[in-house]
Amino acid sequence: MGHELTIEPLGQVITVENGQTILDACLRAGIWLPHACGHGLCGTCKVDVVDGEVDHAEASPFALMDFERANGKTLACTARLMVDVVIEAEIDEDPDQRRTPVADHCATVARIEDLTHEVKGVRLALDGAIAFQAGQYINLQIPAVAGTRAFSIANPPHEGTYVDLQIRRVPGG
Ligand code: FES
């Protein structure tokens, strides 16, 4: 169950599940919205709500000020839909752009090697092939560890059945 979200100026309509953020739903639908922190802190993902009502949730009062809320702005990375909603976003349409929807995968550790005294090369074998472009990253979630960590993918895109990560040991990290 969820609500419909219309994204202008694209005119695309997607379903946003209850509790899902606008940003997450768009990225999973292959619609790229500008964003950075992903946690309601930087304001990069600000969009206009032109119809409907959203819950701003954990949006920082500095990233989304009171007058902006009053003027129909919200942060796509925190906003949840209360009803069907129409947003207007700043989307640069690049004809050469390749859209890769965000997706979840499970993986097992296939290899760990020492690259330097403080950097490990970790290969994760995926449950299915993924499509990605050079420069993209994954958010890694480890069972029993809170939150996610972002790591750049270190292998080339034609090797889509696994990801290689270069992970530096950080004291307390
Ligand atoms: S991405 Fe930083 S506030 Fe949404």
Boltz pocket constraint, residues with backbone or C-beta under 6 A from the ligand:
constraints:
  - pocket:
      binder: B
      contacts: [[A, 34], [A, 35], [A, 36], [A, 37], [A, 38], [A, 39], [A, 40], [A, 41], [A, 42], [A, 43], [A, 44], [A, 45], [A, 46], [A, 63], [A, 75], [A, 76], [A, 77], [A, 78]]
      max_distance: 6.0
